Structures are given as structure tokens and as C-alpha cells.
């Protein structure tokens, strides 16, 4: 693999893979918020920097997502992966670099409350991506620079809001216990 290919960011991006990476960020970020152990920020910072520079190539979480988890979900459960524009996803990763690096600096300087606040915000954003396919970084990218391929972001956000307001059928509703 040559150096130029190593530093390429995929375009388009497999949305299932992006959502699985976001789920990994949610888990790591939640672990930091709960345990407040500064070392947890190291893989978070590294992962975001690696994904900004190389896409999934130098990111263990990205590699797991692209090579193992996404193919498994596609084969086993028939998940139909969409392709979404790469540049907005790269911008979202860059925002992750800012949040995690800020949290690492704050934690190092003893401002644990600030580190927790930054990572909690990151967890909220990553949760929206992981669970609802709503990428706040992509929305910001589209608002700042425009994106011809991003035209469906507003429609997807509206559909997510509509789905969240739909009543649950009695058959599908959870059965109360106790």
C-alpha cells in the first residue's frame, strides 16, 4: 500500500460501518463518563485522529467495523447498507478530534468536569448517529459548505422525528412486569 492510498478517506462511506464506529464511540465515551479514568481518552483521541487521517485504515474500531461487524450484519441479518458522502463524515470525525483532544487536555489539567462535559456531548452526538443515522457533523458540514449529495439529510432527520412519534402497536409494546 502506498502512502497516498494509506491517507485516503473513503468516498462514499458505508453508513452501517459509520454507525457501528459511532456505537463504539458511545461505549468508550460512556465508559469515560462513568469511570472518569483519563486513560480511556487515549483510544478515543487516537481513533478520531486515525479516522480523520486515514478513514478506517489506521483505526482499530474502523477496521473492526469495516472488516468484521458490517459484513456480519449484512450477511446474517440482511442489513442493506447505504452509501453516504465521505467528506461530511470526515468533518464529523474532525469534530470528534476537537472534543476528545479538548477532554484529554482538560483531564490532564485537572478539569475533570470539563472533560466529562465534552465527552458527554460527544456521546449524545455519537448516539444520534449510531441509533438514528442522524450525523450532526454532516448536518453542520452541509450547512457550512453545502453538499449536493447531502440533500437527503434534512429528509432523514424529519423521518427520524416522525418515527419517534409513531405510536407503538399493542402487539409490539413491552409487557409491564411487577
MIBA-36942 format. One line per 8 residues: number of its first residue (from 1); for each residue z, y, x of N, C-alpha, C. Coordinates in Angstrom, 2 decimals. Layout:
<atoms>
NUM	Z Y X Z Y X Z Y X | ...
</atoms>
This chain:
<atoms>
1	0.00 -1.17 0.86 0.00 0.00 0.00 0.00 1.24 0.90 | -0.93 2.15 0.64 -0.97 3.37 1.46 0.03 4.39 0.93 | 0.30 5.40 1.75 1.31 6.41 1.43 0.94 7.18 0.16 | -0.31 7.53 0.00 -0.72 8.29 -1.18 -0.46 7.50 -2.46 | -0.78 6.22 -2.46 -0.54 5.39 -3.65 0.95 5.21 -3.91 | 1.74 5.15 -2.83 3.18 5.00 -2.97 3.78 6.16 -3.76 | 3.26 7.37 -3.51 3.80 8.57 -4.14 3.07 8.98 -5.42 | 2.28 8.09 -6.01 1.61 8.39 -7.27 2.56 8.16 -8.44
9	2.45 9.00 -9.43 3.19 8.82 -10.68 2.19 8.30 -11.70 | 2.54 7.25 -12.44 1.56 6.69 -13.38 1.18 7.67 -14.49 | -0.06 7.63 -14.87 -0.54 8.42 -16.00 -1.71 7.67 -16.61 | -1.53 7.09 -17.77 -0.41 7.21 -18.69 0.76 6.31 -18.29 | 1.87 6.48 -19.02 3.11 5.73 -18.80 3.30 4.79 -19.99 | 3.78 3.60 -19.72 4.12 2.66 -20.78 5.42 3.15 -21.42 | 5.38 3.51 -22.70 6.55 4.07 -23.36 7.71 3.09 -23.43 | 7.43 1.81 -23.59 8.51 0.82 -23.62 9.26 0.83 -22.30
17	8.53 0.88 -21.20 9.17 0.93 -19.88 10.01 2.20 -19.73 | 9.47 3.32 -20.18 10.21 4.59 -20.10 11.49 4.52 -20.93 | 11.42 3.92 -22.08 12.60 3.82 -22.94 13.63 2.87 -22.35 | 13.19 1.83 -21.67 14.12 0.91 -21.02 14.81 1.58 -19.83 | 14.07 2.38 -19.08 14.68 3.15 -17.99 15.72 4.10 -18.57 | 15.38 4.75 -19.67 16.34 5.66 -20.32 17.60 4.90 -20.75 | 17.44 3.68 -21.24 18.60 2.87 -21.62 19.47 2.59 -20.40 | 18.84 2.30 -19.27 19.60 2.10 -18.03 20.37 3.35 -17.63
25	19.75 4.52 -17.82 20.41 5.79 -17.53 21.59 6.00 -18.48 | 21.42 5.65 -19.75 22.52 5.76 -20.72 23.70 4.91 -20.26 | 23.43 3.69 -19.85 24.52 2.78 -19.42 25.22 3.32 -18.18 | 24.43 3.74 -17.18 25.03 4.27 -15.95 25.80 5.57 -16.22 | 25.20 6.45 -17.00 25.85 7.72 -17.31 27.13 7.53 -18.10 | 27.10 6.63 -19.08 28.30 6.34 -19.87 29.39 5.76 -18.98 | 29.00 4.94 -18.02 29.98 4.38 -17.08 30.66 5.51 -16.29 | 29.87 6.50 -15.86 30.47 7.62 -15.14 31.41 8.41 -16.04
33	30.98 8.70 -17.26 31.80 9.48 -18.19 33.13 8.77 -18.47 | 33.08 7.45 -18.62 34.29 6.68 -18.93 35.19 6.53 -17.69 | 34.60 6.11 -16.56 35.42 5.78 -15.39 35.61 6.94 -14.41 | 34.73 7.92 -14.48 34.80 9.11 -13.61 34.88 8.76 -12.13 | 34.12 7.77 -11.75 34.02 7.34 -10.35 32.77 7.97 -9.76 | 32.94 8.79 -8.75 31.83 9.55 -8.17 30.72 8.65 -7.62 | 31.05 7.47 -7.13 30.03 6.60 -6.55 28.97 6.19 -7.58 | 29.32 6.22 -8.87 28.35 5.87 -9.92 27.20 6.88 -9.94
41	27.45 8.09 -9.47 26.40 9.10 -9.44 25.34 8.81 -8.38 | 25.69 8.06 -7.36 24.74 7.77 -6.27 23.48 7.06 -6.80 | 23.62 5.93 -7.51 22.39 5.31 -8.03 21.67 6.15 -9.08 | 22.43 6.96 -9.82 21.79 7.84 -10.81 20.91 8.88 -10.11 | 21.47 9.57 -9.11 20.69 10.58 -8.37 19.51 9.91 -7.69 | 19.77 8.81 -6.97 18.69 8.13 -6.27 17.58 7.73 -7.24 | 17.94 7.16 -8.37 16.94 6.69 -9.34 16.05 7.81 -9.83 | 16.64 8.95 -10.17 15.82 10.07 -10.64 14.92 10.61 -9.54
49	15.46 10.77 -8.34 14.64 11.26 -7.22 13.49 10.28 -6.96 | 13.81 9.00 -6.92 12.78 7.98 -6.67 11.70 8.02 -7.74 | 12.09 8.17 -9.00 11.10 8.18 -10.08 10.26 9.45 -10.09 | 10.84 10.59 -9.70 10.04 11.81 -9.59 9.00 11.66 -8.50 | 9.41 11.10 -7.35 8.51 10.99 -6.20 7.48 9.87 -6.33 | 7.88 8.73 -6.92 7.01 7.55 -6.88 6.81 6.87 -8.23 | 7.29 7.45 -9.30 7.25 6.71 -10.57 8.21 5.54 -10.45 | 7.84 4.37 -10.91 8.75 3.24 -10.83 8.77 2.54 -9.45
57	7.87 2.92 -8.56 7.68 2.19 -7.31 8.94 2.04 -6.47 | 9.69 3.11 -6.23 10.87 3.05 -5.37 12.18 3.03 -6.17 | 12.07 2.88 -7.47 13.26 2.88 -8.33 13.57 1.45 -8.76 | 14.75 0.92 -8.38 15.11 -0.43 -8.83 15.09 -0.55 -10.36 | 15.60 0.47 -11.05 15.59 0.45 -12.51 14.16 0.49 -13.03 | 13.31 1.30 -12.41 11.90 1.36 -12.79 11.20 0.03 -12.56 | 11.46 -0.59 -11.43 10.85 -1.89 -11.13 11.30 -2.96 -12.12 | 12.60 -2.99 -12.42 13.11 -3.95 -13.40 12.44 -3.75 -14.75
65	12.31 -2.49 -15.14 11.71 -2.17 -16.43 10.24 -2.59 -16.49 | 9.48 -2.21 -15.46 8.03 -2.44 -15.45 7.69 -3.92 -15.23 | 8.40 -4.56 -14.33 8.02 -5.92 -13.93 8.70 -7.03 -14.73 | 9.89 -6.78 -15.27 10.64 -7.85 -15.93 10.87 -7.55 -17.42 | 11.58 -6.46 -17.71 12.02 -6.22 -19.09 10.88 -5.94 -20.05 | 9.96 -5.05 -19.68 8.85 -4.72 -20.58 7.96 -5.93 -20.85 | 7.51 -6.66 -19.81 6.69 -7.85 -20.10 7.43 -8.87 -20.96 | 8.73 -9.02 -20.73 9.52 -9.95 -21.55 9.51 -9.52 -23.01
73	9.79 -8.24 -23.27 9.80 -7.75 -24.66 8.43 -7.86 -25.31 | 7.39 -7.58 -24.55 6.04 -7.65 -25.10 5.67 -9.09 -25.45 | 6.02 -10.05 -24.58 5.69 -11.46 -24.83 6.59 -12.08 -25.88 | 7.87 -11.93 -25.68 8.85 -12.62 -26.52 8.93 -12.07 -27.94 | 8.90 -10.76 -28.07 9.10 -10.14 -29.37 7.87 -9.42 -29.91 | 6.76 -9.51 -29.21 5.52 -8.90 -29.66 5.59 -7.38 -29.72 | 6.40 -6.78 -28.85 6.51 -5.32 -28.81 5.16 -4.75 -28.41 | 4.67 -3.82 -29.19 3.39 -3.18 -28.92 3.65 -1.87 -28.18
81	3.41 -1.86 -26.88 3.72 -0.68 -26.07 2.64 0.37 -26.19 | 3.09 1.61 -26.42 2.19 2.76 -26.45 2.04 3.31 -25.05 | 0.97 4.00 -24.83 0.76 4.72 -23.57 0.96 6.20 -23.88 | 1.79 6.86 -23.08 2.08 8.28 -23.27 1.76 9.02 -21.98 | 1.53 10.32 -22.05 1.14 11.09 -20.86 2.21 11.04 -19.76 | 1.76 10.91 -18.51 2.66 10.83 -17.37 3.33 12.13 -16.96 | 2.59 13.25 -16.87 3.22 14.48 -16.38 4.47 14.92 -17.15 | 4.51 14.83 -18.48 5.76 15.20 -19.16 6.92 14.26 -18.80
89	6.63 12.98 -18.60 7.68 12.02 -18.22 8.20 12.35 -16.81 | 7.30 12.74 -15.92 7.72 13.13 -14.57 8.60 14.38 -14.64 | 8.24 15.33 -15.48 9.05 16.53 -15.67 10.43 16.16 -16.20 | 10.49 15.23 -17.13 11.77 14.77 -17.66 12.63 14.16 -16.55 | 12.00 13.40 -15.66 12.73 12.82 -14.52 13.25 13.92 -13.61 | 12.47 14.98 -13.43 12.90 16.11 -12.60 14.13 16.79 -13.21 | 14.16 16.92 -14.51 15.34 17.47 -15.18 16.54 16.55 -14.90 | 16.31 15.25 -14.91 17.37 14.30 -14.57 17.88 14.50 -13.16
97	16.98 14.82 -12.22 17.39 15.12 -10.84 18.35 16.31 -10.84 | 18.00 17.35 -11.58 18.83 18.57 -11.62 20.21 18.24 -12.19 | 20.26 17.52 -13.30 21.54 17.19 -13.92 22.40 16.29 -13.03 | 21.81 15.23 -12.48 22.60 14.29 -11.68 23.02 14.90 -10.35 | 22.14 15.68 -9.72 22.50 16.32 -8.46 23.58 17.36 -8.70 | 23.45 18.12 -9.78 24.50 19.08 -10.13 25.83 18.38 -10.38 | 25.78 17.25 -11.05 27.01 16.48 -11.32 27.60 15.95 -10.02 | 26.76 15.48 -9.11 27.26 14.95 -7.83 27.91 16.07 -7.01
105	27.29 17.23 -6.98 27.87 18.37 -6.25 29.19 18.79 -6.90 | 29.20 18.89 -8.21 30.43 19.28 -8.93 31.54 18.27 -8.66 | 31.21 17.00 -8.71 32.21 15.96 -8.48 32.76 16.04 -7.06 | 31.87 16.25 -6.10 32.28 16.37 -4.70 33.21 17.57 -4.48 | 32.98 18.63 -5.23 33.78 19.86 -5.08 35.04 19.84 -5.97 | 35.28 18.72 -6.64 36.49 18.60 -7.45 36.36 19.09 -8.87 | 35.19 19.50 -9.29 34.97 19.97 -10.66 34.49 18.80 -11.52 | 35.37 17.81 -11.66 35.02 16.60 -12.40 34.62 16.93 -13.84
113	35.28 17.90 -14.44 34.97 18.28 -15.82 33.51 18.71 -15.95 | 32.99 19.44 -14.94 31.60 19.88 -14.97 30.66 18.69 -14.78 | 31.02 17.80 -13.86 30.21 16.60 -13.63 30.13 15.77 -14.91 | 31.25 15.60 -15.58 31.28 14.83 -16.83 30.43 15.52 -17.90 | 30.52 16.83 -17.99 29.73 17.58 -18.98 28.23 17.42 -18.72 | 27.83 17.53 -17.46 26.40 17.38 -17.12 25.91 15.98 -17.43 | 26.68 14.98 -17.06 26.25 13.60 -17.31 26.31 13.27 -18.79 | 27.26 13.82 -19.52 27.31 13.61 -20.98 26.04 14.18 -21.62
121	25.61 15.36 -21.18 24.36 15.93 -21.69 23.17 15.04 -21.36 | 23.17 14.51 -20.16 22.11 13.59 -19.74 22.11 12.33 -20.61 | 23.29 11.81 -20.91 23.41 10.61 -21.75 22.86 10.88 -23.14 | 23.13 12.06 -23.68 22.60 12.41 -25.01 21.07 12.42 -24.97 | 20.50 13.10 -23.97 19.04 13.18 -23.85 18.43 11.80 -23.63 | 19.03 11.00 -22.75 18.50 9.65 -22.49 18.64 8.76 -23.71 | 19.70 8.96 -24.50 19.87 8.17 -25.73 18.77 8.49 -26.74 | 18.41 9.77 -26.85 17.32 10.13 -27.75 16.03 9.44 -27.33
129	15.76 9.38 -26.04 14.57 8.70 -25.52 14.67 7.20 -25.77 | 15.79 6.61 -25.39 15.93 5.15 -25.47 15.89 4.63 -26.90 | 16.57 5.32 -27.80 16.73 4.77 -29.15 15.77 5.34 -30.19 | 15.27 6.57 -29.96 14.40 7.20 -30.96 13.02 7.57 -30.42 | 12.77 7.32 -29.13 11.50 7.72 -28.50 11.27 9.22 -28.58 | 12.36 9.98 -28.50 12.28 11.44 -28.51 12.67 11.90 -27.10 | 11.69 12.39 -26.37 11.89 12.81 -24.98 12.03 14.34 -24.94 | 13.26 14.81 -24.71 13.48 16.26 -24.67 12.74 16.91 -23.52
137	12.66 16.23 -22.38 11.89 16.76 -21.25 10.42 16.90 -21.59 | 9.89 15.95 -22.35 8.49 16.00 -22.76 8.25 17.16 -23.73 | 9.21 17.38 -24.62 9.10 18.48 -25.57 9.11 19.81 -24.81 | 10.02 19.93 -23.83 10.08 21.15 -23.02 8.79 21.34 -22.24 | 8.27 20.26 -21.66 7.02 20.33 -20.89 5.89 20.85 -21.77 | 5.79 20.28 -22.97 4.73 20.68 -23.90 4.88 22.14 -24.31 | 6.12 22.59 -24.50 6.35 23.98 -24.90 6.04 24.95 -23.76 | 6.31 24.55 -22.52 6.10 25.44 -21.37 4.63 25.47 -20.94
145	4.05 24.29 -20.73 2.70 24.21 -20.17 1.64 23.76 -21.17 | 2.06 23.27 -22.30 1.09 22.70 -23.23 0.64 21.34 -22.71 | 0.16 20.55 -23.59 -0.26 19.20 -23.19 -1.15 18.66 -24.29 | -2.44 18.60 -24.02 -3.39 18.14 -25.03 -3.04 16.74 -25.53 | -2.53 15.90 -24.64 -2.18 14.53 -25.02 -0.81 14.44 -25.68 | -0.07 15.54 -25.72 1.29 15.56 -26.27 1.34 16.03 -27.71 | 0.20 16.20 -28.32 0.18 16.76 -29.67 1.01 15.97 -30.66 | 1.23 14.70 -30.40 1.97 13.89 -31.37 3.48 14.00 -31.20
153	3.98 14.75 -30.22 5.43 14.83 -30.00 6.13 15.39 -31.23 | 5.61 16.48 -31.78 6.22 17.06 -32.98 6.18 16.09 -34.15 | 5.06 15.39 -34.30 4.95 14.41 -35.38 5.95 13.27 -35.19 | 6.13 12.82 -33.94 7.07 11.74 -33.67 8.50 12.17 -33.94 | 8.84 13.40 -33.58 10.18 13.91 -33.85 10.41 13.99 -35.36 | 9.42 14.48 -36.08 9.54 14.56 -37.54 9.69 13.16 -38.14 | 8.93 12.19 -37.66 9.04 10.83 -38.18 10.42 10.23 -37.89 | 10.97 10.51 -36.71 12.31 10.02 -36.37 13.35 10.61 -37.32
161	13.21 11.90 -37.63 14.15 12.53 -38.56 14.01 11.95 -39.95 | 12.79 11.71 -40.38 12.56 11.11 -41.71 13.18 9.72 -41.76 | 12.95 8.91 -40.72 13.51 7.55 -40.69 15.04 7.58 -40.73 | 15.64 8.57 -40.06 17.10 8.63 -40.02 17.69 8.99 -41.39 | 16.90 9.58 -42.25 17.39 9.99 -43.57 17.05 8.98 -44.66 | 16.27 7.96 -44.34 15.89 6.98 -45.35 17.10 6.15 -45.75 | 17.24 5.89 -47.05 18.39 5.07 -47.50 18.22 3.63 -47.02 | 19.33 3.00 -46.79 19.35 1.61 -46.36 19.36 0.74 -47.60
169	18.47 -0.25 -47.67 18.46 -1.17 -48.80 19.75 -1.97 -48.83 | 20.19 -2.31 -50.02 21.43 -3.07 -50.17 21.34 -4.40 -49.42 | 20.16 -5.00 -49.38 19.98 -6.26 -48.68 20.21 -6.09 -47.18 | 19.80 -4.94 -46.62 19.90 -4.70 -45.19 21.22 -4.03 -44.79 | 21.98 -3.56 -45.77 23.22 -2.84 -45.47 24.25 -3.78 -44.87 | 25.03 -3.29 -43.91 26.08 -4.12 -43.35 27.15 -4.44 -44.39 | 27.68 -5.62 -44.31 28.70 -6.05 -45.24 30.05 -5.59 -44.72 | 30.81 -4.82 -45.51 32.11 -4.36 -45.05 33.06 -5.55 -44.85
177	33.84 -5.46 -43.79 34.81 -6.53 -43.53 36.21 -5.93 -43.59 | 37.13 -6.73 -44.07 38.53 -6.34 -44.07 38.89 -5.51 -45.17
</atoms>
